[in-house]
């Protein structure tokens, strides 16, 4: 069920203005972001994301045990519903994200994301997956924390999409610790909602739908971590997919076999 109560237009406009100011502030901060230490970067990202959610009156809830600050080689693998997923994760546990290269073309957001250390992958170029996996292994070993969305796109939250194994190769190669993260949205009446889903709408339309809501809730559940070194990438993808599907009690929709890539075989 989805609430049909809408925010007054004046409040929608006020929130929008606050968001514009907040984005500009974030863009300015992002220029100094690469020049401060990792601890300061994480603090900046967390505070910016928390403020973003407050502007939209989005209530953030999380369950489970977060990785400790000194935990090495942490990878978050989450289901993907909305661009808000990124903000919600940053507000709890700042990480570097892997994202599609098209985001670079988004006004303000593209530049902000690039300056904040997002790793972009060109999905139409098969060999780019190999390049990105090698880079992810390097920065994970060097101390960065990484978040990926193995579905490769967004769903409306009523089901999960098949988790692709290609971008989990770095978790195996670097002996990473993969935390499945289940994401779920509810409306102001505490009912499941699809209004936050970034599916078949533009980023502008999606933002407008969210601004119209009096409030909503986003819930993140951090599940038992999986050792990357003990699995191959396909096993890791299936186990992560199952953990999140079970937590959310949602079916997995498979749209055909996973495409081949230029990654090494499972035995390598």
QUIMODA-V939772 format. One record per run of one state. SS is the DSSP state (helix for helix, strand for strand, loop for the rest). FROM is the first residue (numbers start at 1). TO is the last residue. Records with the same first field share a line. If there is no record, write none. Layout:
# QUIMODA-V939772
SS = FROM-TO, FROM-TO
This chain:
# QUIMODA-V939772
loop = 1-5, 7-8, 34-37, 56-57, 65-73, 79-83, 93-95, 106-108, 116-118, 122-125, 142-145, 149-159, 162-165, 174-176, 188-191, 193-202, 212-212, 214-215, 223-225, 231-232, 249-251, 254-268
strand = 6-6, 58-64, 74-78, 96-100, 119-121, 146-148, 160-161, 177-187, 192-192, 213-213, 216-222, 226-227, 252-253
helix = 9-33, 38-55, 84-92, 101-105, 109-115, 126-141, 166-173, 203-211, 228-230, 233-248
